[in-house]
Amino acid sequence: MVEWSMKSRPYVPDLRRLGALCDGNYDRLRRMRSLRVDGQPVSEIELHRENHYLGRVRIKVLQTARFTETLLLEQVHNAGRWLNNPQMTVRVYHDAAMAEVISCYRDRQIAPVNDYPNRYMHHPDEKVQVNGFLAEWLDYCLRFGHLPAEFAAWNAGEGVDPA
């Protein structure tokens, strides 16, 4: 009798999906970074859903070159106890209009393809998943982000006529 065994196929990265995520992330970052107060870029935004404070996100420029920038995106505070504060290093390619995650949390470098299983239990498509998470996180920030209170033109209750 012949014994059939299935050989696992090697993972082949979906470059179209990764490219689409990086294109979208570039646009999302561009929209987030277009916030300005007194002509200066805003480096922090607060997240609010209705009247509930959700946290604060910081964007820090780590390195600038002619066609690229390296940014650190981190949530420096959150209102929930169950959520780890995301922290990602993102390389922005202005000439290609793309932004990709180059490191996440404590991982110094994200491999394009991982053998599976591996020592750290990274998925074979870890790079695509992390860039997908960045897309969702930036969408969330764009949807619920507000300027921090210190940039507000007026505070609630001030300048309101009681009559």
Contacts in CASP RR format, 6 or more apart in sequence:
PFRMAT RR
TARGET T0000
AUTHOR 0000-0000-0000
METHOD contacts of the structure
MODEL  1
MVEWSMKSRPYVPDLRRLGALCDGNYDRLRRMRSLRVDGQPVSEIELHRE
NHYLGRVRIKVLQTARFTETLLLEQVHNAGRWLNNPQMTVRVYHDAAMAE
VISCYRDRQIAPVNDYPNRYMHHPDEKVQVNGFLAEWLDYCLRFGHLPAE
FAAWNAGEGVDPA
11 113 0 8 1.000
11 116 0 8 1.000
11 124 0 8 1.000
11 125 0 8 1.000
13 112 0 8 1.000
13 113 0 8 1.000
13 125 0 8 1.000
13 127 0 8 1.000
13 128 0 8 1.000
14 125 0 8 1.000
14 128 0 8 1.000
17 128 0 8 1.000
18 100 0 8 1.000
18 127 0 8 1.000
18 128 0 8 1.000
18 131 0 8 1.000
19 98 0 8 1.000
21 128 0 8 1.000
21 131 0 8 1.000
21 132 0 8 1.000
21 134 0 8 1.000
21 135 0 8 1.000
22 98 0 8 1.000
22 99 0 8 1.000
22 100 0 8 1.000
22 131 0 8 1.000
23 97 0 8 1.000
23 98 0 8 1.000
24 99 0 8 1.000
24 135 0 8 1.000
25 90 0 8 1.000
25 98 0 8 1.000
25 99 0 8 1.000
25 100 0 8 1.000
25 131 0 8 1.000
25 134 0 8 1.000
25 135 0 8 1.000
25 138 0 8 1.000
26 92 0 8 1.000
26 93 0 8 1.000
26 97 0 8 1.000
26 98 0 8 1.000
26 99 0 8 1.000
27 97 0 8 1.000
28 135 0 8 1.000
28 138 0 8 1.000
28 139 0 8 1.000
28 142 0 8 1.000
29 71 0 8 1.000
29 90 0 8 1.000
29 92 0 8 1.000
29 99 0 8 1.000
29 138 0 8 1.000
31 142 0 8 1.000
32 45 0 8 1.000
32 59 0 8 1.000
32 138 0 8 1.000
32 141 0 8 1.000
32 142 0 8 1.000
33 41 0 8 1.000
33 59 0 8 1.000
35 41 0 8 1.000
35 42 0 8 1.000
35 45 0 8 1.000
35 147 0 8 1.000
36 42 0 8 1.000
37 147 0 8 1.000
37 151 0 8 1.000
42 147 0 8 1.000
42 151 0 8 1.000
43 58 0 8 1.000
43 59 0 8 1.000
43 60 0 8 1.000
44 56 0 8 1.000
44 57 0 8 1.000
44 58 0 8 1.000
44 59 0 8 1.000
44 76 0 8 1.000
44 148 0 8 1.000
45 56 0 8 1.000
45 57 0 8 1.000
45 141 0 8 1.000
45 145 0 8 1.000
45 146 0 8 1.000
45 147 0 8 1.000
45 148 0 8 1.000
46 53 0 8 1.000
46 54 0 8 1.000
46 55 0 8 1.000
46 56 0 8 1.000
46 57 0 8 1.000
46 145 0 8 1.000
46 146 0 8 1.000
46 147 0 8 1.000
46 148 0 8 1.000
46 149 0 8 1.000
47 53 0 8 1.000
47 54 0 8 1.000
47 55 0 8 1.000
47 56 0 8 1.000
47 57 0 8 1.000
47 140 0 8 1.000
47 141 0 8 1.000
47 144 0 8 1.000
47 145 0 8 1.000
47 146 0 8 1.000
48 54 0 8 1.000
48 144 0 8 1.000
48 145 0 8 1.000
48 146 0 8 1.000
49 144 0 8 1.000
52 79 0 8 1.000
53 79 0 8 1.000
54 78 0 8 1.000
54 79 0 8 1.000
54 144 0 8 1.000
55 75 0 8 1.000
55 77 0 8 1.000
55 78 0 8 1.000
55 79 0 8 1.000
56 75 0 8 1.000
56 76 0 8 1.000
56 77 0 8 1.000
56 148 0 8 1.000
57 73 0 8 1.000
57 74 0 8 1.000
57 75 0 8 1.000
57 76 0 8 1.000
57 141 0 8 1.000
57 145 0 8 1.000
58 72 0 8 1.000
58 73 0 8 1.000
58 74 0 8 1.000
58 75 0 8 1.000
58 76 0 8 1.000
59 71 0 8 1.000
59 72 0 8 1.000
59 73 0 8 1.000
60 71 0 8 1.000
60 72 0 8 1.000
60 74 0 8 1.000
61 69 0 8 1.000
61 70 0 8 1.000
61 71 0 8 1.000
62 70 0 8 1.000
62 71 0 8 1.000
62 72 0 8 1.000
62 89 0 8 1.000
63 69 0 8 1.000
63 70 0 8 1.000
64 70 0 8 1.000
67 93 0 8 1.000
67 94 0 8 1.000
67 95 0 8 1.000
68 91 0 8 1.000
68 92 0 8 1.000
68 93 0 8 1.000
68 94 0 8 1.000
69 91 0 8 1.000
69 92 0 8 1.000
69 94 0 8 1.000
70 89 0 8 1.000
70 90 0 8 1.000
70 91 0 8 1.000
70 92 0 8 1.000
70 102 0 8 1.000
71 89 0 8 1.000
71 90 0 8 1.000
71 92 0 8 1.000
72 87 0 8 1.000
72 88 0 8 1.000
72 89 0 8 1.000
72 90 0 8 1.000
73 86 0 8 1.000
73 87 0 8 1.000
73 88 0 8 1.000
73 89 0 8 1.000
73 90 0 8 1.000
73 134 0 8 1.000
73 137 0 8 1.000
74 85 0 8 1.000
74 86 0 8 1.000
74 87 0 8 1.000
74 88 0 8 1.000
75 85 0 8 1.000
75 86 0 8 1.000
75 87 0 8 1.000
76 85 0 8 1.000
77 85 0 8 1.000
78 85 0 8 1.000
84 105 0 8 1.000
86 104 0 8 1.000
86 105 0 8 1.000
86 133 0 8 1.000
86 137 0 8 1.000
87 104 0 8 1.000
87 105 0 8 1.000
88 101 0 8 1.000
88 103 0 8 1.000
88 104 0 8 1.000
88 105 0 8 1.000
88 130 0 8 1.000
88 134 0 8 1.000
89 101 0 8 1.000
89 102 0 8 1.000
89 103 0 8 1.000
89 104 0 8 1.000
90 99 0 8 1.000
90 100 0 8 1.000
90 101 0 8 1.000
90 102 0 8 1.000
90 134 0 8 1.000
91 99 0 8 1.000
91 100 0 8 1.000
91 102 0 8 1.000
92 98 0 8 1.000
92 99 0 8 1.000
93 99 0 8 1.000
93 100 0 8 1.000
99 134 0 8 1.000
100 127 0 8 1.000
100 131 0 8 1.000
101 110 0 8 1.000
101 127 0 8 1.000
101 130 0 8 1.000
101 131 0 8 1.000
101 134 0 8 1.000
102 109 0 8 1.000
102 110 0 8 1.000
103 109 0 8 1.000
103 110 0 8 1.000
104 110 0 8 1.000
104 130 0 8 1.000
107 120 0 8 1.000
110 126 0 8 1.000
110 127 0 8 1.000
110 130 0 8 1.000
111 122 0 8 1.000
111 126 0 8 1.000
111 127 0 8 1.000
112 127 0 8 1.000
113 124 0 8 1.000
113 125 0 8 1.000
113 127 0 8 1.000
114 122 0 8 1.000
114 123 0 8 1.000
114 124 0 8 1.000
114 126 0 8 1.000
115 124 0 8 1.000
116 122 0 8 1.000
116 123 0 8 1.000
116 124 0 8 1.000
123 129 0 8 1.000
149 155 0 8 1.000
END
